[in-house]
Amino acid sequence: QVQLVESGGGLVQAGGSLRLSCAATGKWFHVNDMSWYRQAPGKQREFLATISPGASTNYADSVKGRFTISRDNAKNTVYLQMNSLKPEDTAVYYCHAFNRALRTDYWGQGTQVTVSS
């Protein structure tokens, strides 16, 4: 069983930065693909970025060049550094873990990010 707890959300002005953290329980963190998603009111959940166990990354076009995903396996934590934030980045941000071997996935409870214009 894996539990994910996000933190770091809040209110920021347009052009500002935030760093989200996702702390995971369980001893198999290092073998999970870790991802960030977001969901704005009235919209579907949107993929943002993913990082593999080997630290390969992939980004959605909407955040490429502005957001950076990283992981610290020693701390069982994945991060999302968000720069040049825009009002349209306002959403609840979710952490996601996927274990390829077990074909199981887990979601965090989400953290609110609000970008004011």
N, C-alpha and C positions, 0 to 999 in steps of 0.2 A: 504494500500500500504506500502511495506517495501523497503527501499533502503539500500544497503550494500556497505560499502566503506572499502576496504582493504588497509593496509599500513604495512611498516616494511620490505619489500623486499629489495634486493640489492645484492652486490657482496661480497662473502665471500670465504676464502680458505677452502679446504677440512679439515675436522676435527673441523671446527668452528661451531658457533651457530648463529641463528637468531630467533627473536620472531615476528611473524606476528600478526597483530590485524585486527579485522573486526568490525567496528562500524555500528550499525543498527539504522535506524530511525523507528518510529512507537511504539505504546504503548504495543504491544503484543509480544515483544521480548522474554519474559520469558516463553511463551508457545510454542516456536518454537524449533524443533530439528535443531541444528546448525552443519554444517559439513564443512570440508575442502577437496578440490579436487585439482588436478594439471594436467596440460597438457604440455607435452614436444613437441617440433617441430616434426611433422610427426606422432605423437602418439595420441591415444584416451585419453579423459579425464579420470583420474584415481581417485578413491575414496581413501582418506587418513585416515580420522578420523571423528567421529561424537560424539556429546554430547546431551543428551536428556534434557528436561526441568528439570528433577530431577537429572541431572548431571551424569547419567550413560554414560560411554564411550565405544567406540569400535574403533578398529584400523585395518588398512590393515597390513598384515604380513610384507610388505616391509618397514614399518616405526615403527612397534611395538618395544618399548624399546628405541627408539631414539626421537620420537615426542610425545608431550603431548598437548592434547586439554583441554581447560578450558573456563569457562564463568564467567562473572560478570554481573548479571542481573541488578544491580543498575546502571551500566554504559552502558547497552545495547551493550556489547562488548564480542566477543569471541576471544580467542587467540590460536595460535599454536606455542608452543615452539619447536624449531628444533635444536637438538644437533647432534654431530658427523656427520656433513653433508658430503655428497659424491658428486662427479661430476655428478653422475646419478640422483641426486635430482634437477638438473637444470631444471626449468620449470616455467610456469606461474601458480601461486597459486590462487585459487578461493574460496571464501566463499559462502556458500549455506544455505538458511533457508527454513524449511518446516513446515507449519502449518497443523497439523494432522486434526484438526476440520474442517478447510476450504478446505483442500486438495489442497493447493496452495503452490508454492515454488518460491524462488527468488534467483538470482545470483548477485554477485558483479562483478566489472569490471576486477578484477585480479591484481596481483602484481608479478613482475618478480623476481625470485630468481636465481642467477647464482653462481655456486660453481666451483671454479677453482682448478685444480690439482697441 
